[in-house]
């Protein structure tokens, strides 16, 4: 931060997007059935794990 390595305009935009995404994601996740959310997370986790095993 002191050395000036942070691009503050882009960082501010990312902070706003993260806050909006976090709150809206939590809101919409509560609207879904817990089983759907659980399955979605499992599918994403398997996909990422598979990607890293294949990429290695």
Contact map, one row per residue, 1 for C-alpha under 8 A:
11111100000000000000000000000000000000000000000000000000
11111000000000000000000000000000000000000000000000000000
11111000000000000000000000000000000000000000000000000000
11111110000000000000000000000000000000000000000000000000
11111110000000000000000000000000000000000000000000000000
10011111001000000000000000000000000000000000000000000000
00011111111000000000000000000000000000000000000000000000
00000111111100000000000000000000000000000000000000000000
00000011111110000000000000000000000000000000000000000000
00000011111111000000000000000000000000000000000000000000
00000111111111100000000000000000000000000000000000000000
00000001111111110000000000000000000000000000000000000000
00000000111111111000000000000000000000000000000000000000
00000000011111111100000000000000000000000000000000000000
00000000001111111110000000000000000000000000000000000000
00000000000111111111000000000000000000000000000000000000
00000000000011111111100000000000000000000000000000000000
00000000000001111111110000000000000000000000000000000000
00000000000000111111111000000000000000000000000000000000
00000000000000011111111100000000000000000000000000000000
00000000000000001111111110000000000000000000000000000000
00000000000000000111111111000000000000000000000000000000
00000000000000000011111111100000000000000000000000000000
00000000000000000001111111110000000000000000000000000000
00000000000000000000111111111000000000000000000000000000
00000000000000000000011111111100000000000000000000000000
00000000000000000000001111111110000000000000000000000000
00000000000000000000000111111111000000000000000000000000
00000000000000000000000011111111000010000000000000000000
00000000000000000000000001111111110000000000000000000000
00000000000000000000000000111111100000000000000000000000
00000000000000000000000000011111110110000000000000000000
00000000000000000000000000000111111110000000000000000000
00000000000000000000000000000101111111000000000000000000
00000000000000000000000000000000111111100000000000000000
00000000000000000000000000000001111111110000000000000000
00000000000000000000000000001001111111111000000000000000
00000000000000000000000000000000011111111100000000000000
00000000000000000000000000000000001111111110000000000000
00000000000000000000000000000000000111111111000000000000
00000000000000000000000000000000000011111111100000000000
00000000000000000000000000000000000001111111110000000000
00000000000000000000000000000000000000111111111000000000
00000000000000000000000000000000000000011111111100000000
00000000000000000000000000000000000000001111111110000000
00000000000000000000000000000000000000000111111111000000
00000000000000000000000000000000000000000011111111100000
00000000000000000000000000000000000000000001111111110000
00000000000000000000000000000000000000000000111111111000
00000000000000000000000000000000000000000000011111111100
00000000000000000000000000000000000000000000001111111110
00000000000000000000000000000000000000000000000111111111
00000000000000000000000000000000000000000000000011111111
00000000000000000000000000000000000000000000000001111111
00000000000000000000000000000000000000000000000000111111
00000000000000000000000000000000000000000000000000011111
